[in-house]
Amino acid sequence: MNDRTRKLLHDVVDSGRAIREWCAGRSFEDYCSDRKFRRAVEREFEIIGEALNRLSEEDSAIAAQIPELSRIIAFRNRIIHGYDSVDDAIVWGVMESHLPRLLDHIEKLLAHEETW
């Protein structure tokens, strides 16, 4: 794994952890009622999607190991380009259901690399 790949994966982990920290102890209602909170979470998802998009262009072998990579990138595109029709329930659901698995997978990739 080269330094650029490692940096992109760390960007995913950093943004994912930030989302989880901000959402910890908060409800979906909190999310819906706080514009700054929503925008912060959306921005971090944008970073995750963009980092993985760049990874797919720069290190296809590692990118191929990330489940649902194309869906993650499409989610990022939806947030950016469809900003006026983002469904808060979908974003919250992704945070609850999909983000933990993604972080676990990326952290394992990084840990495996460090043991080499």
C-alpha positions, 0 to 999 in steps of 0.5 A, a space after each residue: 500500500 502506498 502513502 497516497 492510498 494510506 492517506 485516503 483510507 485514513 481520511 475515510 476513517 477520520 471522517 467516519 469517526 467524526 460522524 459517529 462522535 457527533 451522532 453519539 447520544 443524539 437522536 434523528 430528531 436532533 439531526 433533523 432540527 439542527 442544520 449545522 449538525 446535518 451539514 457537518 454530517 453531510 460534509 463528512 460523508 462527502 469527504 468519505 465518498 470523494 476519498 474512495 472515489 480517488 482511491 478507485 482511480 489511484 489504487 484499484 486493487 485496494 478499492 476492489 476490496 471495499 464492499 459497495 464502493 460504487 454505492 458509497 461514491 453514488 451517495 456522495 454524489 447524491 449529497 453534493 449534486 442533489 443537495 436540495 433533495 437529500 433525505 435526512 432519514 437516508 443519511 441517518 440510516 447510512 450513519 447507523 447501519 452502513 458506516 460502522 461496517 465501512 469503518 471496520 473494514 477500512 480499519 482492518 485494511 489499514 491494520 493488515 497493512 501495518 503488520 506487513 
